[in-house]
Amino acid sequence: MIAETDGSAADPKPDASAENAEKPAAPAHKPAPKKKKKKRRKARKRSIEDELADLAEEEAQFDEWGRPIRKKKHRRRRKTRKLSCTLVLLTVILATSSVLSVTILALAKEMYGIDKDVQEKIITIPEGASVASIAEQLQKENMISLPKVFRLVSRMNGKDGSYIAGEHVLSASMSYETMIEELCTNYADDREPTRVIIREGTTLLDAAKI
């Protein structure tokens, strides 16, 4: 009888080099755990130092009684802003006052006839003329320059509707009130009537001479 050979004895032994090739290669350098601990300690130290610095800054912002300390820079900025605002207000006030003073002086000169022509003119007022038309006529004759002011003065003095038609002697040097009084006065009523006696036998030429 042929003896049966054992399969285990017949199989070849595995190669050691192949087993070593299949195993993963070990890392060349492993991080040392001691270095990690040092880095963590340094980070903790830095964070503590930062916290202490923040606390010191917060404490520096308050005084002994716990009141906040105001910085001088902010006060200076506020003072400069206040000064600039006051300067702007002063300039505006001065400008407005100067403009008002000039306009008031010009209005006073116009209303009181200051520095105007003294020469007299005959102004004829038509019948039924209104205050507006009279003011425009006086403006065309260079008697006044502000017809609206003339109408206002006439209304304030209660002379609207009291103007008399006819010829009136006016001057540009008169004030507005004086002009209104002259235009509302009828000098024909104040004149005394004159009696003319024509004898019999006088011709027209002789009567015209009388």
C-alpha positions in Angstrom: 0.0 0.0 0.0 1.1 3.5 -0.8 1.3 5.7 2.2 -0.8 8.9 2.0 1.3 12.0 2.3 0.3 14.7 4.6 -0.8 17.9 2.9 0.7 20.1 5.5 4.1 18.5 5.1 3.9 18.9 1.3 3.1 22.7 1.4 6.1 25.0 1.1 6.8 27.4 4.0 5.9 31.1 3.5 8.7 33.4 2.6 9.7 35.9 5.3 10.6 38.6 2.8 7.1 38.6 1.4 5.6 39.0 4.8 7.8 41.9 5.5 6.8 43.6 2.2 3.1 43.2 3.0 3.4 45.0 6.4 3.0 48.8 6.3 6.1 50.9 6.8 6.4 52.5 10.1 6.5 56.3 10.2 9.9 57.8 10.1 9.4 60.4 12.9 6.7 60.3 15.5 5.7 63.6 17.2 6.9 63.7 20.7 4.1 64.1 23.2 6.4 66.3 25.3 6.5 69.0 22.6 2.7 69.2 22.3 2.4 69.7 26.0 4.9 72.6 25.8 3.0 74.2 23.1 -0.3 73.9 25.0 1.4 75.4 28.1 2.7 78.3 26.0 -0.8 79.0 24.6 -2.3 78.9 28.1 0.4 81.4 29.3 -0.3 83.7 26.4 -4.1 83.6 27.0 -3.6 84.4 30.7 -1.3 87.3 29.8 -3.9 88.7 27.4 -6.6 88.4 30.0 -4.5 90.2 32.5 -3.7 93.0 30.0 -7.4 93.4 29.2 -8.2 93.6 32.9 -5.5 96.2 33.4 -6.9 98.3 30.5 -10.4 98.1 32.0 -9.2 99.1 35.4 -7.3 102.1 33.8 -10.6 103.4 32.4 -12.0 103.9 35.9 -10.8 105.9 38.9 -10.6 105.0 42.5 -14.4 105.6 43.0 -15.3 103.5 40.0 -16.2 106.5 37.8 -15.2 106.3 34.1 -12.2 108.5 33.3 -12.8 110.8 30.3 -10.0 111.3 27.9 -8.7 114.8 27.2 -8.8 114.3 23.5 -12.5 114.0 23.4 -12.9 117.1 25.5 -10.6 119.0 23.1 -12.6 117.8 20.1 -15.8 118.9 21.7 -14.3 122.3 22.6 -13.2 122.8 19.0 -16.6 121.8 17.7 -18.3 124.3 20.0 -15.9 127.1 19.0 -16.5 126.4 15.3 -20.3 126.4 15.8 -20.2 129.7 17.7 -18.0 131.3 15.0 -20.4 130.2 12.3 -23.3 131.6 14.2 -21.5 134.9 14.8 -20.7 135.2 11.1 -24.3 134.5 10.1 -25.6 137.1 12.6 -23.2 139.7 11.5 -24.0 139.1 7.8 -27.8 139.3 8.4 -27.4 142.4 10.6 -25.3 144.2 7.9 -27.8 143.3 5.2 -30.7 144.5 7.3 -29.0 147.8 8.2 -28.2 148.5 4.6 -31.8 147.8 3.5 -33.2 149.9 6.3 -31.0 152.9 5.4 -31.9 152.7 1.8 -35.6 152.5 2.7 -35.4 155.5 5.0 -33.6 157.6 2.3 -36.3 156.7 -0.2 -39.2 157.4 2.1 -37.9 160.7 3.4 -36.4 162.0 0.1 -32.8 162.2 1.3 -30.2 163.0 -1.4 -32.9 163.5 -4.1 -33.6 166.2 -6.7 -35.1 169.3 -5.2 -36.5 170.5 -8.5 -40.3 170.8 -8.5 -42.6 169.3 -11.1 -46.3 169.7 -11.9 -48.1 166.3 -11.6 -51.6 166.0 -13.1 -53.8 163.4 -11.5 -56.8 162.3 -13.6 -60.2 161.9 -12.2 -61.1 158.6 -10.6 -57.4 157.5 -10.4 -56.7 154.8 -7.9 -53.7 154.7 -5.5 -51.9 152.1 -7.6 -52.2 154.2 -10.7 -51.0 157.3 -8.9 -48.0 155.4 -7.5 -47.1 154.1 -11.0 -47.4 157.7 -12.4 -45.2 159.0 -9.7 -42.6 156.3 -10.4 -42.6 157.2 -14.1 -42.1 160.9 -13.2 -39.1 159.8 -11.0 -40.8 161.1 -7.9 -40.7 157.7 -6.1 -38.9 154.4 -6.5 -41.0 152.1 -4.4 -44.7 152.3 -5.4 -45.7 149.4 -3.0 -44.3 151.4 -0.1 -46.2 154.5 -1.3 -49.4 152.5 -1.3 -48.7 151.1 2.2 -48.0 154.6 3.6 -51.2 155.8 2.0 -53.2 153.0 3.5 -51.6 153.5 7.0 -52.5 157.2 7.0 -56.0 156.5 5.8 -55.7 158.5 2.6 -57.0 155.9 0.1 -59.8 157.5 -1.9 -59.0 161.0 -0.8 -56.8 162.0 -3.7 -58.0 165.1 -5.7 -57.7 165.2 -9.4 -55.9 168.1 -11.0 -52.5 169.6 -11.0 -50.2 169.3 -8.0 -46.6 170.7 -7.5 -44.3 167.9 -6.2 -40.6 167.4 -5.6 -38.6 164.2 -5.3 -37.0 165.6 -2.1 -40.4 165.4 -0.4 -41.2 162.5 1.9 -43.9 160.0 1.0 -46.3 161.5 3.6 -45.8 165.0 2.3 -46.5 163.9 -1.2 -49.7 162.2 -0.1 -50.8 165.3 1.8 -50.1 167.5 -1.3 -52.1 165.1 -3.5 -55.0 165.1 -1.1 -55.2 168.9 -0.8 -57.3 171.1 -3.1 -55.7 174.5 -3.3 -58.5 175.9 -5.6 -60.9 176.1 -2.7 -58.5 178.2 -0.7 -58.2 180.9 -3.4 -60.2 184.1 -2.9 -62.5 185.1 -5.8 -61.4 188.2 -7.8 -64.0 190.7 -9.2 -63.4 192.1 -12.7 -65.3 195.1 -13.8 -65.7 195.8 -17.5 -67.1 199.1 -18.5 -69.4 199.8 -21.3 -67.7 200.5 -24.6 -64.6 198.5 -23.9 -63.4 196.3 -26.7 -62.2 192.7 -26.5 -58.6 193.7 -26.6 -59.0 196.1 -23.7 -60.9 193.5 -21.7 -58.1 190.9 -22.4 -55.6 193.4 -21.0 -57.6 193.8 -17.8 
